[in-house]
């Protein structure tokens, strides 16, 4: 990855080896933080820049090296159920 403070969506797509529309989907869903640096933000043609910090956060969130959740103690063994006795009158 180039030593920059921000990457374009295309550069990030190349870095992750994914199609560019996938990067846009991650940005629009909020999964990947990005800045719109277009002249008129919100006018339909954004120019996304992704900060290096956001890339690190994104990669950590998708890493399989997440800290393990605390293991719950196993439930105590239950005694077998007894069928009620049938009383014939």
RAZIPE-V866640 format. One record per pair of residues at least 24 apart in sequence whose C-alpha atoms are under 7 Angstrom apart, sorted by the first residue. I is the first residue (numbers start at 0). J is the second residue. D is the distance in Angstrom with one decimal. If there is no record, write none. Layout:
BEGIN
<<I;J;D> <I;J;D>>
END
This chain:
BEGIN
<<4;50;5.9> <4;51;5.6> <5;48;5.8> <5;49;5.1> <5;50;4.3> <5;51;5.6> <6;48;5.5> <6;49;5.1> <6;50;6.5> <7;47;6.0> <7;48;4.8> <7;49;6.2> <8;47;6.0> <8;48;6.5> <8;49;6.9> <31;57;6.1>>
END
